[in-house]
Amino acid sequence: MKMAVFVDVESAFYEGVRGPVIVHLRGLDLKRCELFAWSGKGSEDARVRAVEAGVESLFSGFLTKPHVILDEHEPRRWPGLTVQHPARVEDTTEADYRAAAFPDIRVLEGLEAIRRRPSMYVGTTENATHMLHWALRDRLGHIEETAGARAVSVRMLPGDELELVDDWSRYPVSAEGLDKACAHLGQNFELPILNALSRRFEAEVWADGIWVRAEYERGRLVRGPFESKGPLGTGTRLRFTPDPQVFDNTRIDPAWLAARLEELAVLGAGVTLTLETGDQTQRFFARNGLGDWVGARGDKDASVRRGLVRAGEQRCEVAWTWTQNAEAQVRGWVNGVRTRDGGSHVEALQRSVAEHAPSSKQRLVAAVHVNMPRPRYKAPIKDHLDSPEIAPLVRLAVEAALFESERPG
């Protein structure tokens, strides 16, 4: 569980204590702490003061300091609450805060943490679609790491069992390496989450003539891992059954899955996605990524502009066209998840593209997908991106699209 840290920027960032406070905040582990800035002058004042202090990126949100708190207990009676004076932060460590906040905390071993708090990893346990959503997103989110990875197959089997097969191997092709990848949270999250939340889980990987396989039940190894000579080429096969002890509904809706694969094909340009459900096979492919999504919704034969840029851990893809006959629409995604209410990336795209509108009568059909390590949202449901720092990257992607369209040929 993350520890919530609220910072009164009016007292923490004034001259004389600002330096030690900033050092103190930068020393907190953001994987274990979530920081919120608040100010008696309002949320915008809290943001401005954080920007001036150079620590805006540390905070998950900016708030107005409350005037009324509806709670059964007064703040001084809140269990685990520490009130720390900004002038004395040098004498306090994160461990001191955690000891007060979680006096009875217990370290969970292996995959037990995922099984005990599954919603922290897949969002909700109402149904297993969320588990599959994150597995597919993670799988395709790293597909660019391997140049030859171009196909992913999803099979729906009897008994709520699912199988993912693709033509690349992101995991160690050794008995010890595969077991570590499946049973420990590390650089890879996909396998441990699938393993922990499945009644049965099987993983196979092969590369360079070596084949490795392991089987688990509710996160515990029951067979293998085996290592032997295998087929040429590379590949991965994951077969799993969502655990009814975790999910209220373990059935995956084929219609939902088809819609999700169609969307993921657009977000992974050039990747072939196949869905097998009984005797039916559906294929999803978008050679031009977001460009295909825009083209299908604009005027027939209208030109579509597409730009893609990267900067460190950030990536942005944009596509747009102008239409006279279709309805205007702009759609955005962040890290493979659609932001239904738009946000910073969508607003930046609209501003950048508006400068190049052919006429006031033309309507915009556009799409933007950004990948960024620590996006901020206006609400936990993540429907609205609130990270204005992504705007310059979006503008660069628009400029890249304009440059490409102007090149000869």
C-alpha positions, 0 to 999 in steps of 0.5 A: 500500500502506498503511503499518502503524503500531503504537503502544505506548499505555503509553509514548506516552500517559503524561504529558509526551509525550501531547500531541506524540504525539497531534498527531503521530498526527492528522497522519498520513494515514489513507488512507495509514497504518493505525494499531493500538494495543497494550498490555502489559496487553491489548487492552482497556487499549489501547482505554481509553487511546486513548479517554482520549487522545481518539484512539480513532477513529484506530485500526483495531484494539486489540491485546495487545503480543506476548510471542512472535513466530513469524518467520524474522527478529528485529524489528531485521532487519525491512526497512523497520521504524522504531522511533520513541521517543514523546518524539522524534516532533516530529522525524519526519514521515510522509515519513520513515516511508514512505522507510524502509518503501518505499525502492523505491516507484514511483508508478503512473499512471492506472488502472495501480494498480488493474490491478496491485493489483486485490484492494485494490479488489474484495477478491479476483480469484477470480471477477468477482462481486466486481467486480460486487458493488462496482459495484452497491453503489456505484451504489445507495449514491448513488441517494438523491442524485438524487430521480428515480432509481428504476430500475436494469436489469442485463443478462447478455449473451453472452461474459460481457458485462454491462450496467447501465442506470438512469434517472439520471446521477451523472457529468459530461455532457461529453466531458472530464468523462466521460473524467475520471470513467472514467479517474481515481480521484477522488470516484467509484470505480465507473467507474475500477474497472470500466474498469481491470478490464474487457477492454472498457468502454463508458460512456454518459450523457445529460441535458438533451438531451446524450449522451456516450459513450466506449469503453476497453480494459483502461483505455485510451481507444480510441474517443471520447469523443463528445458530441452531441444526445441523448434527453430525460431522464437516464440512464447505460449501462455495458457491460463484460466482466471481464478474464480477465487479472485474474479467474480466472473471468469468468462471473457466476452468474445465481443469485448475481446474482439473490440479490444484486439481491433483497438490494439492493432491500431496502437501497434502498427504492423502487428497481426492479431488473431482471435480464435473462438471455436470455429470462428477466426478474426484477424486484426491488422493496421499497417499504418497504426493510428493512420488507419483508424483516422482513415476509416472515419474520414472522407474517402480517399482523403489524405491522412498525415501521421507522425511518430517521435520518441524522447527518452522513455516518452513516445508519441504517435499522431494522425489526422485528416480534415473532413467535410462529410464525416463527424469531427472526432478526436481520440486519445490513448495513454500507455495503451489505455483510452482516455475517454475524456481526453486531456493534455495530449488531446488538447495539445494535438488539437491546438497544433493541428488547428494552425494548419486547418485548410478552412473553417468549414473542415472538421477534424478527425484525429488520434494521439497515443502517448507512452510516458512513465508517470502520467497524471490523471484528474481522477483514479479512473484515468479518463482524463490525462493531466500532464501538460508536460507532454504537449511539446512532444505532441507538437513535435509529432505533428511537425514530424507528420508535416515534414514527412508529407512535404518530402519528395515522393 
